[in-house]
């Protein structure tokens, strides 16, 4: 029976040591995929003609800067919306809720 269990253990891909280490460290998978992408990009870039490399060296940084600018603008917008929503919530809690509870008590005292 132990022989049968050992065969099942060895055939199970989820229990393979390579899969366990990859699932425990997802950050290393991200770095590996970035390295693969960078290697493919360099290979593609080296196959370009000379004029294509010059145009690429001009356009690629401009595109990267525009993308980073858009991401920073989006993060800034989200932070602004969060602060504005927090200020509205605090104003609501301080100004609206005490007034509504006070009016409800006045009505009960007059009856």
N, CA, C and O atoms as a Tinker XYZ file with bonds, in Angstrom:
   444  protein
     1  N      0.828000   -1.192000    0.000000    73     2
     2  CA     0.000000    0.000000    0.000000    64     1     3
     3  C      0.870000    1.253000    0.000000    63     2     4     5
     4  O      0.497000    2.248000   -0.621000    81     3
     5  N      1.995000    1.235000    0.663000    73     3     6
     6  CA     2.877000    2.394000    0.656000    64     5     7
     7  C      3.439000    2.662000   -0.733000    63     6     8     9
     8  O      3.649000    3.812000   -1.119000    81     7
     9  N      3.679000    1.589000   -1.477000    73     7    10
    10  CA     4.194000    1.769000   -2.827000    64     9    11
    11  C      3.165000    2.502000   -3.681000    63    10    12    13
    12  O      3.511000    3.381000   -4.471000    81    11
    13  N      1.898000    2.133000   -3.515000    73    11    14
    14  CA     0.823000    2.789000   -4.264000    64    13    15
    15  C      0.730000    4.266000   -3.886000    63    14    16    17
    16  O      0.570000    5.114000   -4.765000    81    15
    17  N      0.827000    4.585000   -2.614000    73    15    18
    18  CA     0.764000    5.979000   -2.170000    64    17    19
    19  C      1.950000    6.783000   -2.683000    63    18    20    21
    20  O      1.797000    7.949000   -3.046000    81    19
    21  N      3.128000    6.174000   -2.718000    73    19    22
    22  CA     4.301000    6.879000   -3.226000    64    21    23
    23  C      4.152000    7.198000   -4.703000    63    22    24    25
    24  O      4.591000    8.256000   -5.153000    81    23
    25  N      3.525000    6.280000   -5.481000    73    23    26
    26  CA     3.320000    6.549000   -6.899000    64    25    27
    27  C      2.351000    7.717000   -7.089000    63    26    28    29
    28  O      2.573000    8.583000   -7.935000    81    27
    29  N      1.285000    7.733000   -6.304000    73    27    30
    30  CA     0.327000    8.837000   -6.424000    64    29    31
    31  C      0.965000   10.161000   -6.025000    63    30    32    33
    32  O      0.693000   11.197000   -6.631000    81    31
    33  N      1.807000   10.121000   -5.014000    73    31    34
    34  CA     2.472000   11.338000   -4.571000    64    33    35
    35  C      3.379000   11.876000   -5.664000    63    34    36    37
    36  O      3.415000   13.085000   -5.896000    81    35
    37  N      4.108000   11.005000   -6.333000    73    35    38
    38  CA     5.024000   11.441000   -7.378000    64    37    39
    39  C      4.293000   11.902000   -8.633000    63    38    40    41
    40  O      4.812000   12.735000   -9.376000    81    39
    41  N      3.093000   11.372000   -8.879000    73    39    42
    42  CA     2.353000   11.742000  -10.078000    64    41    43
    43  C      1.559000   13.035000   -9.896000    63    42    44    45
    44  O      1.118000   13.620000  -10.885000    81    43
    45  N      1.371000   13.488000   -8.683000    73    43    46
    46  CA     0.560000   14.660000   -8.419000    64    45    47
    47  C      1.369000   15.915000   -8.737000    63    46    48    49
    48  O      2.360000   16.185000   -8.058000    81    47
    49  N      0.973000   16.691000   -9.754000    73    47    50
    50  CA     1.777000   17.865000  -10.117000    64    49    51
    51  C      1.695000   18.988000   -9.088000    63    50    52    53
    52  O      2.586000   19.836000   -9.025000    81    51
    53  N      0.632000   19.002000   -8.280000    73    51    54
    54  CA     0.514000   20.061000   -7.284000    64    53    55
    55  C      1.533000   19.898000   -6.164000    63    54    56    57
    56  O      1.876000   20.868000   -5.488000    81    55
    57  N      2.011000   18.689000   -5.967000    73    55    58
    58  CA     2.953000   18.449000   -4.888000    64    57    59
    59  C      4.398000   18.494000   -5.369000    63    58    60    61
    60  O      5.316000   18.234000   -4.592000    81    59
    61  N      4.601000   18.809000   -6.598000    73    59    62
    62  CA     5.946000   18.931000   -7.130000    64    61    63
    63  C      6.635000   20.126000   -6.469000    63    62    64    65
    64  O      6.003000   21.161000   -6.262000    81    63
    65  N      7.892000   20.000000   -6.141000    73    63    66
    66  CA     8.595000   21.069000   -5.429000    64    65    67
    67  C      8.672000   22.349000   -6.257000    63    66    68    69
    68  O      8.611000   23.446000   -5.703000    81    67
    69  N      8.803000   22.224000   -7.557000    73    67    70
    70  CA     8.877000   23.409000   -8.400000    64    69    71
    71  C      7.593000   24.209000   -8.359000    63    70    72    73
    72  O      7.628000   25.439000   -8.322000    81    71
    73  N      6.459000   23.527000   -8.366000    73    71    74
    74  CA     5.176000   24.232000   -8.317000    64    73    75
    75  C      4.950000   24.870000   -6.962000    63    74    76    77
    76  O      4.378000   25.957000   -6.879000    81    75
    77  N      5.388000   24.219000   -5.907000    73    75    78
    78  CA     5.199000   24.773000   -4.569000    64    77    79
    79  C      6.022000   26.039000   -4.407000    63    78    80    81
    80  O      5.528000   27.028000   -3.863000    81    79
    81  N      7.270000   26.029000   -4.869000    73    79    82
    82  CA     8.099000   27.224000   -4.716000    64    81    83
    83  C      7.564000   28.368000   -5.568000    63    82    84    85
    84  O      7.646000   29.528000   -5.164000    81    83
    85  N      7.012000   28.056000   -6.754000    73    83    86
    86  CA     6.463000   29.124000   -7.597000    64    85    87
    87  C      5.200000   29.713000   -6.991000    63    86    88    89
    88  O      4.967000   30.918000   -7.085000    81    87
    89  N      4.384000   28.872000   -6.371000    73    87    90
    90  CA     3.156000   29.396000   -5.793000    64    89    91
    91  C      3.428000   30.180000   -4.513000    63    90    92    93
    92  O      2.639000   31.049000   -4.142000    81    91
    93  N      4.524000   29.885000   -3.841000    73    91    94
    94  CA     4.839000   30.593000   -2.605000    64    93    95
    95  C      5.508000   31.935000   -2.857000    63    94    96    97
    96  O      5.496000   32.809000   -1.990000    81    95
    97  N      6.084000   32.103000   -4.024000    73    95    98
    98  CA     6.797000   33.345000   -4.300000    64    97    99
    99  C      6.306000   33.949000   -5.616000    63    98   100   101
   100  O      6.988000   33.836000   -6.635000    81    99
   101  N      5.133000   34.587000   -5.610000    73    99   102
   102  CA     4.621000   35.143000   -6.862000    64   101   103
   103  C      5.441000   36.331000   -7.364000    63   102   104   105
   104  O      5.420000   36.640000   -8.555000    81   103
   105  N      6.154000   36.991000   -6.470000    73   103   106
   106  CA     6.963000   38.131000   -6.888000    64   105   107
   107  C      8.087000   37.681000   -7.811000    63   106   108   109
   108  O      8.444000   38.403000   -8.742000    81   107
   109  N      8.646000   36.507000   -7.570000    73   107   110
   110  CA     9.694000   36.011000   -8.456000    64   109   111
   111  C      9.128000   35.709000   -9.843000    63   110   112   113
   112  O      9.821000   35.882000  -10.845000    81   111
   113  N      7.866000   35.258000   -9.906000    73   111   114
   114  CA     7.238000   35.028000  -11.211000    64   113   115
   115  C      7.088000   36.331000  -11.976000    63   114   116   117
   116  O      7.263000   36.359000  -13.194000    81   115
   117  N      6.766000   37.407000  -11.278000    73   115   118
   118  CA     6.634000   38.710000  -11.934000    64   117   119
   119  C      7.976000   39.151000  -12.484000    63   118   120   121
   120  O      8.061000   39.630000  -13.615000    81   119
   121  N      9.025000   38.993000  -11.690000    73   119   122
   122  CA    10.354000   39.397000  -12.154000    64   121   123
   123  C     10.807000   38.541000  -13.336000    63   122   124   125
   124  O     11.444000   39.048000  -14.260000    81   123
   125  N     10.482000   37.255000  -13.312000    73   123   126
   126  CA    10.853000   36.392000  -14.438000    64   125   127
   127  C     10.124000   36.805000  -15.701000    63   126   128   129
   128  O     10.718000   36.825000  -16.779000    81   127
   129  N      8.842000   37.136000  -15.585000    73   127   130
   130  CA     8.094000   37.548000  -16.770000    64   129   131
   131  C      8.598000   38.894000  -17.295000    63   130   132   133
   132  O      8.610000   39.120000  -18.505000    81   131
   133  N      9.015000   39.787000  -16.392000    73   131   134
   134  CA     9.585000   41.069000  -16.832000    64   133   135
   135  C     10.905000   40.827000  -17.556000    63   134   136   137
   136  O     11.183000   41.458000  -18.576000    81   135
   137  N     11.713000   39.918000  -17.031000    73   135   138
   138  CA    12.986000   39.611000  -17.686000    64   137   139
   139  C     12.759000   39.004000  -19.069000    63   138   140   141
   140  O     13.471000   39.335000  -20.018000    81   139
   141  N     11.769000   38.115000  -19.186000    73   139   142
   142  CA    11.463000   37.505000  -20.479000    64   141   143
   143  C     10.988000   38.572000  -21.460000    63   142   144   145
   144  O     11.412000   38.598000  -22.615000    81   143
   145  N     10.102000   39.452000  -20.988000    73   143   146
   146  CA     9.611000   40.531000  -21.861000    64   145   147
   147  C     10.762000   41.434000  -22.300000    63   146   148   149
   148  O     10.836000   41.809000  -23.470000    81   147
   149  N     11.652000   41.785000  -21.385000    73   147   150
   150  CA    12.775000   42.656000  -21.714000    64   149   151
   151  C     13.705000   41.991000  -22.724000    63   150   152   153
   152  O     14.199000   42.646000  -23.642000    81   151
   153  N     13.944000   40.682000  -22.556000    73   151   154
   154  CA    14.802000   39.958000  -23.506000    64   153   155
   155  C     14.161000   39.917000  -24.893000    63   154   156   157
   156  O     14.845000   40.091000  -25.901000    81   155
   157  N     12.835000   39.683000  -24.943000    73   155   158
   158  CA    12.143000   39.682000  -26.231000    64   157   159
   159  C     12.170000   41.069000  -26.863000    63   158   160   161
   160  O     12.326000   41.194000  -28.077000    81   159
   161  N     12.021000   42.104000  -26.054000    73   159   162
   162  CA    12.059000   43.469000  -26.568000    64   161   163
   163  C     13.434000   43.791000  -27.140000    63   162   164   165
   164  O     13.540000   44.376000  -28.218000    81   163
   165  N     14.499000   43.406000  -26.411000    73   163   166
   166  CA    15.854000   43.676000  -26.917000    64   165   167
   167  C     16.114000   42.925000  -28.215000    63   166   168   169
   168  O     16.743000   43.458000  -29.129000    81   167
   169  N     15.635000   41.694000  -28.297000    73   167   170
   170  CA    15.815000   40.920000  -29.530000    64   169   171
   171  C     15.090000   41.590000  -30.696000    63   170   172   173
   172  O     15.634000   41.680000  -31.797000    81   171
   173  N     13.871000   42.057000  -30.457000    73   171   174
   174  CA    13.111000   42.747000  -31.498000    64   173   175
   175  C     13.805000   44.053000  -31.892000    63   174   176   177
   176  O     13.899000   44.385000  -33.073000    81   175
   177  N     14.290000   44.786000  -30.887000    73   175   178
   178  CA    14.924000   46.076000  -31.148000    64   177   179
   179  C     16.200000   45.905000  -31.956000    63   178   180   181
   180  O     16.490000   46.721000  -32.830000    81   179
   181  N     16.968000   44.853000  -31.676000    73   179   182
   182  CA    18.210000   44.632000  -32.397000    64   181   183
   183  C     17.976000   44.234000  -33.848000    63   182   184   185
   184  O     18.860000   44.400000  -34.688000    81   183
   185  N     16.797000   43.713000  -34.147000    73   183   186
   186  CA    16.488000   43.329000  -35.526000    64   185   187
   187  C     16.001000   44.506000  -36.368000    63   186   188   189
   188  O     15.864000   44.374000  -37.584000    81   187
   189  N     15.740000   45.641000  -35.750000    73   187   190
   190  CA    15.280000   46.804000  -36.494000    64   189   191
   191  C     16.416000   47.372000  -37.334000    63   190   192   193
   192  O     17.585000   47.221000  -36.977000    81   191
   193  N     16.085000   48.029000  -38.451000    73   191   194
   194  CA    17.135000   48.735000  -39.206000    64   193   195
   195  C     17.617000   49.956000  -38.416000    63   194   196   197
   196  O     17.007000   50.332000  -37.414000    81   195
   197  N     18.681000   50.555000  -38.858000    73   195   198
   198  CA    19.293000   51.671000  -38.131000    64   197   199
   199  C     18.314000   52.820000  -37.934000    63   198   200   201
   200  O     18.234000   53.379000  -36.841000    81   199
   201  N     17.568000   53.182000  -38.976000    73   199   202
   202  CA    16.617000   54.289000  -38.845000    64   201   203
   203  C     15.486000   53.926000  -37.895000    63   202   204   205
   204  O     14.956000   54.800000  -37.210000    81   203
   205  N     15.108000   52.656000  -37.841000    73   203   206
   206  CA    14.076000   52.212000  -36.906000    64   205   207
   207  C     14.544000   52.298000  -35.461000    63   206   208   209
   208  O     13.765000   52.629000  -34.567000    81   207
   209  N     15.813000   52.000000  -35.236000    73   207   210
   210  CA    16.372000   52.113000  -33.886000    64   209   211
   211  C     16.380000   53.571000  -33.425000    63   210   212   213
   212  O     16.075000   53.864000  -32.269000    81   211
   213  N     16.734000   54.490000  -34.344000    73   211   214
   214  CA    16.774000   55.912000  -33.988000    64   213   215
   215  C     15.371000   56.409000  -33.649000    63   214   216   217
   216  O     15.174000   57.104000  -32.652000    81   215
   217  N     14.399000   56.048000  -34.487000    73   215   218
   218  CA    13.017000   56.459000  -34.224000    64   217   219
   219  C     12.521000   55.834000  -32.920000    63   218   220   221
   220  O     11.832000   56.484000  -32.135000    81   219
   221  N     12.875000   54.578000  -32.698000    73   219   222
   222  CA    12.482000   53.907000  -31.463000    64   221   223
   223  C     13.074000   54.567000  -30.234000    63   222   224   225
   224  O     12.397000   54.710000  -29.215000    81   223
   225  N     14.334000   54.971000  -30.323000    73   223   226
   226  CA    14.969000   55.638000  -29.183000    64   225   227
   227  C     14.354000   57.003000  -28.904000    63   226   228   229
   228  O     14.475000   57.524000  -27.795000    81   227
   229  N     13.703000   57.578000  -29.892000    73   227   230
   230  CA    13.024000   58.860000  -29.680000    64   229   231
   231  C     11.600000   58.645000  -29.169000    63   230   232   233
   232  O     11.173000   59.305000  -28.221000    81   231
   233  N     10.865000   57.725000  -29.794000    73   231   234
   234  CA     9.448000   57.563000  -29.483000    64   233   235
   235  C      9.184000   56.754000  -28.208000    63   234   236   237
   236  O      8.251000   57.068000  -27.469000    81   235
   237  N      9.968000   55.747000  -27.945000    73   235   238
   238  CA     9.709000   54.879000  -26.785000    64   237   239
   239  C      9.790000   55.659000  -25.468000    63   238   240   241
   240  O      8.890000   55.507000  -24.642000    81   239
   241  N     10.816000   56.487000  -25.225000    73   239   242
   242  CA    10.813000   57.262000  -23.970000    64   241   243
   243  C      9.647000   58.244000  -23.875000    63   242   244   245
   244  O      9.111000   58.473000  -22.791000    81   243
   245  N      9.252000   58.826000  -25.017000    73   243   246
   246  CA     8.112000   59.743000  -24.991000    64   245   247
   247  C      6.848000   59.003000  -24.586000    63   246   248   249
   248  O      6.064000   59.500000  -23.778000    81   247
   249  N      6.649000   57.817000  -25.145000    73   247   250
   250  CA     5.466000   57.015000  -24.789000    64   249   251
   251  C      5.503000   56.603000  -23.322000    63   250   252   253
   252  O      4.478000   56.648000  -22.641000    81   251
   253  N      6.660000   56.208000  -22.835000    73   251   254
   254  CA     6.780000   55.803000  -21.430000    64   253   255
   255  C      6.488000   56.980000  -20.512000    63   254   256   257
   256  O      5.801000   56.824000  -19.502000    81   255
   257  N      6.998000   58.143000  -20.849000    73   255   258
   258  CA     6.746000   59.334000  -20.031000    64   257   259
   259  C      5.263000   59.679000  -20.029000    63   258   260   261
   260  O      4.714000   60.039000  -18.988000    81   259
   261  N      4.607000   59.575000  -21.186000    73   259   262
   262  CA     3.169000   59.858000  -21.250000    64   261   263
   263  C      2.359000   58.857000  -20.431000    63   262   264   265
   264  O      1.397000   59.237000  -19.763000    81   263
   265  N      2.736000   57.601000  -20.477000    73   263   266
   266  CA     2.031000   56.588000  -19.684000    64   265   267
   267  C      2.223000   56.851000  -18.194000    63   266   268   269
   268  O      1.261000   56.794000  -17.429000    81   267
   269  N      3.447000   57.137000  -17.778000    73   267   270
   270  CA     3.706000   57.440000  -16.365000    64   269   271
   271  C      2.961000   58.689000  -15.920000    63   270   272   273
   272  O      2.446000   58.745000  -14.803000    81   271
   273  N      2.904000   59.690000  -16.793000    73   271   274
   274  CA     2.167000   60.910000  -16.467000    64   273   275
   275  C      0.685000   60.615000  -16.283000    63   274   276   277
   276  O      0.051000   61.165000  -15.381000    81   275
   277  N      0.127000   59.753000  -17.129000    73   275   278
   278  CA    -1.289000   59.384000  -17.003000    64   277   279
   279  C     -1.545000   58.611000  -15.721000    63   278   280   281
   280  O     -2.558000   58.832000  -15.057000    81   279
   281  N     -0.644000   57.711000  -15.368000    73   279   282
   282  CA    -0.806000   56.932000  -14.132000    64   281   283
   283  C     -0.712000   57.851000  -12.922000    63   282   284   285
   284  O     -1.516000   57.731000  -11.997000    81   283
   285  N      0.245000   58.758000  -12.910000    73   283   286
   286  CA     0.384000   59.691000  -11.791000    64   285   287
   287  C     -0.833000   60.598000  -11.701000    63   286   288   289
   288  O     -1.300000   60.892000  -10.600000    81   287
   289  N     -1.352000   61.044000  -12.827000    73   287   290
   290  CA    -2.570000   61.862000  -12.824000    64   289   291
   291  C     -3.760000   61.087000  -12.282000    63   290   292   293
   292  O     -4.576000   61.640000  -11.545000    81   291
   293  N     -3.868000   59.809000  -12.641000    73   291   294
   294  CA    -4.962000   58.984000  -12.148000    64   293   295
   295  C     -4.855000   58.769000  -10.640000    63   294   296   297
   296  O     -5.856000   58.852000   -9.929000    81   295
   297  N     -3.654000   58.493000  -10.155000    73   295   298
   298  CA    -3.464000   58.320000   -8.709000    64   297   299
   299  C     -3.775000   59.623000   -7.981000    63   298   300   301
   300  O     -4.412000   59.607000   -6.928000    81   299
   301  N     -3.337000   60.731000   -8.525000    73   299   302
   302  CA    -3.631000   62.029000   -7.922000    64   301   303
   303  C     -5.127000   62.290000   -7.880000    63   302   304   305
   304  O     -5.641000   62.799000   -6.884000    81   303
   305  N     -5.827000   61.948000   -8.950000    73   303   306
   306  CA    -7.276000   62.118000   -8.992000    64   305   307
   307  C     -7.960000   61.242000   -7.941000    63   306   308   309
   308  O     -8.886000   61.694000   -7.267000    81   307
   309  N     -7.514000   60.004000   -7.799000    73   307   310
   310  CA    -8.106000   59.120000   -6.797000    64   309   311
   311  C     -7.866000   59.623000   -5.380000    63   310   312   313
   312  O     -8.751000   59.523000   -4.529000    81   311
   313  N     -6.683000   60.162000   -5.118000    73   311   314
   314  CA    -6.394000   60.718000   -3.798000    64   313   315
   315  C     -7.272000   61.939000   -3.544000    63   314   316   317
   316  O     -7.801000   62.103000   -2.445000    81   315
   317  N     -7.431000   62.797000   -4.550000    73   315   318
   318  CA    -8.276000   63.978000   -4.409000    64   317   319
   319  C     -9.725000   63.589000   -4.138000    63   318   320   321
   320  O    -10.376000   64.180000   -3.276000    81   319
   321  N    -10.227000   62.606000   -4.863000    73   319   322
   322  CA   -11.603000   62.142000   -4.642000    64   321   323
   323  C    -11.748000   61.564000   -3.234000    63   322   324   325
   324  O    -12.757000   61.799000   -2.568000    81   323
   325  N    -10.754000   60.815000   -2.783000    73   323   326
   326  CA   -10.805000   60.254000   -1.434000    64   325   327
   327  C    -10.821000   61.321000   -0.353000    63   326   328   329
   328  O    -11.589000   61.228000    0.605000    81   327
   329  N     -9.984000   62.326000   -0.500000    73   327   330
   330  CA    -9.948000   63.418000    0.486000    64   329   331
   331  C    -11.260000   64.203000    0.454000    63   330   332   333
   332  O    -11.797000   64.558000    1.503000    81   331
   333  N    -11.768000   64.471000   -0.731000    73   331   334
   334  CA   -13.030000   65.203000   -0.861000    64   333   335
   335  C    -14.184000   64.397000   -0.257000    63   334   336   337
   336  O    -15.026000   64.954000    0.446000    81   335
   337  N    -14.224000   63.099000   -0.525000    73   335   338
   338  CA   -15.275000   62.250000    0.039000    64   337   339
   339  C    -15.157000   62.198000    1.564000    63   338   340   341
   340  O    -16.168000   62.213000    2.265000    81   339
   341  N    -13.928000   62.138000    2.078000    73   339   342
   342  CA   -13.736000   62.154000    3.526000    64   341   343
   343  C    -14.197000   63.458000    4.148000    63   342   344   345
   344  O    -14.803000   63.453000    5.219000    81   343
   345  N    -13.917000   64.577000    3.489000    73   343   346
   346  CA   -14.356000   65.871000    4.014000    64   345   347
   347  C    -15.879000   65.970000    3.998000    63   346   348   349
   348  O    -16.474000   66.493000    4.941000    81   347
   349  N    -16.508000   65.480000    2.950000    73   347   350
   350  CA   -17.978000   65.487000    2.897000    64   349   351
   351  C    -18.552000   64.607000    4.000000    63   350   352   353
   352  O    -19.525000   64.988000    4.650000    81   351
   353  N    -17.964000   63.440000    4.217000    73   351   354
   354  CA   -18.461000   62.536000    5.257000    64   353   355
   355  C    -18.312000   63.161000    6.648000    63   354   356   357
   356  O    -19.229000   63.095000    7.468000    81   355
   357  N    -17.159000   63.762000    6.901000    73   355   358
   358  CA   -16.952000   64.401000    8.217000    64   357   359
   359  C    -17.912000   65.569000    8.389000    63   358   360   361
   360  O    -18.474000   65.744000    9.470000    81   359
   361  N    -18.111000   66.367000    7.353000    73   359   362
   362  CA   -19.084000   67.458000    7.431000    64   361   363
   363  C    -20.490000   66.944000    7.664000    63   362   364   365
   364  O    -21.244000   67.538000    8.433000    81   363
   365  N    -20.849000   65.866000    7.022000    73   363   366
   366  CA   -22.171000   65.258000    7.215000    64   365   367
   367  C    -22.337000   64.784000    8.653000    63   366   368   369
   368  O    -23.375000   65.008000    9.275000    81   367
   369  N    -21.298000   64.123000    9.175000    73   367   370
   370  CA   -21.378000   63.607000   10.544000    64   369   371
   371  C    -21.454000   64.745000   11.565000    63   370   372   373
   372  O    -22.160000   64.627000   12.567000    81   371
   373  N    -20.744000   65.828000   11.325000    73   371   374
   374  CA   -20.698000   66.914000   12.301000    64   373   375
   375  C    -21.869000   67.885000   12.178000    63   374   376   377
   376  O    -22.339000   68.409000   13.188000    81   375
   377  N    -22.347000   68.134000   10.963000    73   375   378
   378  CA   -23.352000   69.174000   10.767000    64   377   379
   379  C    -24.773000   68.638000   10.593000    63   378   380   381
   380  O    -25.709000   69.208000   11.154000    81   379
   381  N    -24.954000   67.591000    9.853000    73   379   382
   382  CA   -26.303000   67.127000    9.511000    64   381   383
   383  C    -26.863000   66.208000   10.600000    63   382   384   385
   384  O    -28.002000   66.398000   11.027000    81   383
   385  N    -26.102000   65.228000   11.054000    73   383   386
   386  CA   -26.627000   64.234000   11.994000    64   385   387
   387  C    -27.000000   64.847000   13.349000    63   386   388   389
   388  O    -28.059000   64.494000   13.868000    81   387
   389  N    -26.209000   65.739000   13.960000    73   387   390
   390  CA   -26.658000   66.326000   15.235000    64   389   391
   391  C    -27.938000   67.144000   15.088000    63   390   392   393
   392  O    -28.767000   67.139000   15.998000    81   391
   393  N    -28.123000   67.840000   13.979000    73   391   394
   394  CA   -29.328000   68.629000   13.767000    64   393   395
   395  C    -30.557000   67.747000   13.619000    63   394   396   397
   396  O    -31.623000   68.084000   14.133000    81   395
   397  N    -30.425000   66.623000   12.924000    73   395   398
   398  CA   -31.589000   65.762000   12.720000    64   397   399
   399  C    -31.978000   65.048000   14.008000    63   398   400   401
   400  O    -33.168000   64.829000   14.235000    81   399
   401  N    -31.038000   64.680000   14.850000    73   399   402
   402  CA   -31.377000   64.014000   16.112000    64   401   403
   403  C    -31.994000   65.009000   17.104000    63   402   404   405
   404  O    -32.850000   64.626000   17.902000    81   403
   405  N    -31.577000   66.263000   17.065000    73   403   406
   406  CA   -32.140000   67.298000   17.944000    64   405   407
   407  C    -33.577000   67.596000   17.587000    63   406   408   409
   408  O    -34.391000   67.794000   18.489000    81   407
   409  N    -33.921000   67.637000   16.335000    73   407   410
   410  CA   -35.296000   67.901000   15.917000    64   409   411
   411  C    -36.219000   66.766000   16.321000    63   410   412   413
   412  O    -37.378000   66.994000   16.668000    81   411
   413  N    -35.713000   65.558000   16.276000    73   411   414
   414  CA   -36.540000   64.402000   16.657000    64   413   415
   415  C    -36.857000   64.426000   18.153000    63   414   416   417
   416  O    -37.948000   64.019000   18.554000    81   415
   417  N    -35.932000   64.889000   18.975000    73   415   418
   418  CA   -36.166000   64.953000   20.406000    64   417   419
   419  C    -37.148000   66.067000   20.743000    63   418   420   421
   420  O    -37.939000   65.913000   21.673000    81   419
   421  N    -37.125000   67.189000   20.017000    73   419   422
   422  CA   -38.044000   68.298000   20.271000    64   421   423
   423  C    -39.489000   67.877000   19.998000    63   422   424   425
   424  O    -40.402000   68.264000   20.727000    81   423
   425  N    -39.690000   67.085000   18.947000    73   423   426
   426  CA   -41.025000   66.645000   18.624000    64   425   427
   427  C    -41.577000   65.723000   19.708000    63   426   428   429
   428  O    -42.763000   65.795000   20.031000    81   427
   429  N    -40.733000   64.858000   20.274000    73   427   430
   430  CA   -41.197000   63.934000   21.307000    64   429   431
   431  C    -41.482000   64.671000   22.616000    63   430   432   433
   432  O    -42.359000   64.246000   23.368000    81   431
   433  N    -40.782000   65.740000   22.905000    73   431   434
   434  CA   -41.005000   66.469000   24.162000    64   433   435
   435  C    -42.273000   67.304000   24.116000    63   434   436   437
   436  O    -42.860000   67.572000   25.164000    81   435
   437  N    -42.720000   67.728000   22.925000    73   435   438
   438  CA   -43.938000   68.539000   22.824000    64   437   439
   439  C    -45.208000   67.700000   22.950000    63   438   440   441
   440  O    -46.271000   68.249000   23.237000    81   439
   441  N    -45.128000   66.434000   22.751000    73   439   442
   442  CA   -46.352000   65.600000   22.783000    64   441   443
   443  C    -46.705000   65.235000   24.161000    63   442   444
   444  O    -47.698000   64.541000   24.381000    81   443
